[in-house]
Amino acid sequence: MQDPNQIEVPPSFVALYASPSGHRLTQPMSEVRERYELCEDLAQMLTEHAAMAETRTGAPGREVLATMQRALEGGESAVRPAEAVWVVRRLAELLGWESPHDSDAGEPG
């Protein structure tokens, strides 16, 4: 029997659900873990789409990612706005692209 708690949630994602002091979670760890799995899967699935969009439009990767973030932040998205930022950062990492958030100070990375 596999223990679902074996999934390690990276600190950058846990920070999305931390209290302002950073010492407590605002949601149960089981929910944070579920949300992380959703966001990680989404980032993995979007890699091919993003690469194709860059090739098709000729836009720099950073612009493609910014467009994808706006779509992820839309009203019918399965992810929350802070999660959309995390997904885009993860997507940039997977593709080896510069994130539209690279110059943001104080953002979890």
C-alpha positions as CSV (number, residue, x, y, z in Angstrom):
1,M,0.0,0.0,0.0
2,Q,1.5,3.3,-1.1
3,D,1.5,6.1,1.4
4,P,0.1,9.3,-0.2
5,N,2.3,11.4,2.2
6,Q,5.4,10.3,0.2
7,I,4.8,13.2,-2.2
8,E,7.2,16.0,-1.3
9,V,5.6,19.4,-1.8
10,P,8.3,21.9,-2.7
11,P,8.7,24.9,-0.3
12,S,7.8,27.3,-3.1
13,F,4.4,25.7,-3.3
14,V,3.9,25.3,0.5
15,A,4.6,29.1,0.7
16,L,1.3,29.7,-1.2
17,Y,-0.6,28.2,1.7
18,A,1.5,29.6,4.6
19,S,0.3,32.2,7.0
20,P,1.9,35.6,6.7
21,S,4.4,34.6,9.4
22,G,5.2,31.5,7.4
23,H,4.9,29.3,10.5
24,R,1.5,27.7,9.8
25,L,-0.5,26.4,6.9
26,T,-3.8,28.0,6.1
27,Q,-5.1,24.7,4.7
28,P,-4.6,21.1,5.7
29,M,-1.5,19.5,4.3
30,S,-3.6,17.0,2.5
31,E,-5.3,19.8,0.5
32,V,-2.0,21.5,-0.2
33,R,-0.6,18.2,-1.5
34,E,-3.6,17.7,-3.7
35,R,-3.4,21.3,-5.1
36,Y,0.4,20.7,-5.7
37,E,-0.3,17.6,-7.7
38,L,-2.8,19.4,-9.8
39,C,-0.5,22.3,-10.5
40,E,2.6,20.1,-11.2
41,D,0.5,17.9,-13.6
42,L,-0.8,21.1,-15.3
43,A,2.7,22.5,-15.7
44,Q,3.9,19.2,-17.2
45,M,1.0,19.0,-19.6
46,L,1.5,22.6,-20.8
47,T,5.1,22.2,-21.8
48,E,4.4,21.0,-25.3
49,H,1.6,23.5,-25.8
50,A,3.9,26.4,-24.7
51,A,6.8,25.2,-26.9
52,M,4.4,24.9,-29.9
53,A,3.0,28.4,-29.2
54,E,6.5,29.9,-29.2
55,T,7.3,28.3,-32.5
56,R,3.9,29.1,-34.1
57,T,3.8,32.8,-33.0
58,G,7.5,33.6,-32.9
59,A,6.9,35.3,-29.5
60,P,9.6,35.1,-26.9
61,G,9.0,32.4,-24.3
62,R,8.4,35.0,-21.6
63,E,5.5,36.4,-23.6
64,V,4.0,33.0,-24.2
65,L,4.2,32.3,-20.5
66,A,2.6,35.6,-19.6
67,T,-0.3,34.8,-22.0
68,M,-0.7,31.4,-20.4
69,Q,-0.8,32.9,-17.0
70,R,-3.6,35.3,-18.0
71,A,-5.5,32.3,-19.2
72,L,-4.8,30.3,-16.0
73,E,-6.1,33.2,-13.9
74,G,-9.3,33.3,-15.9
75,G,-12.7,32.8,-14.2
76,E,-13.1,29.1,-15.2
77,S,-9.6,28.0,-14.3
78,A,-9.0,25.0,-12.1
79,V,-6.2,26.9,-10.3
80,R,-6.2,29.8,-8.0
81,P,-4.3,33.0,-9.0
82,A,-1.3,32.4,-6.8
83,E,-1.2,28.8,-8.1
84,A,-1.2,30.2,-11.7
85,V,1.9,32.1,-11.0
86,W,3.5,29.0,-9.5
87,V,2.5,26.9,-12.6
88,V,4.0,29.5,-14.9
89,R,7.3,29.6,-13.0
90,R,7.4,25.8,-13.0
91,L,6.6,25.7,-16.7
92,A,9.5,28.2,-17.3
93,E,11.8,25.9,-15.3
94,L,10.7,22.8,-17.2
95,L,11.3,24.6,-20.6
96,G,14.5,26.4,-19.6
97,W,12.8,29.7,-20.3
98,E,13.0,33.0,-18.4
99,S,9.9,33.4,-16.3
100,P,7.8,36.6,-16.6
101,H,8.3,36.8,-12.8
102,D,12.1,36.5,-12.7
103,S,12.5,40.2,-11.9
104,D,9.8,40.1,-9.1
105,A,11.4,40.6,-5.7
106,G,10.2,38.6,-2.7
107,E,8.3,36.0,-4.7
108,P,8.7,32.4,-3.7
109,G,10.9,30.5,-6.2
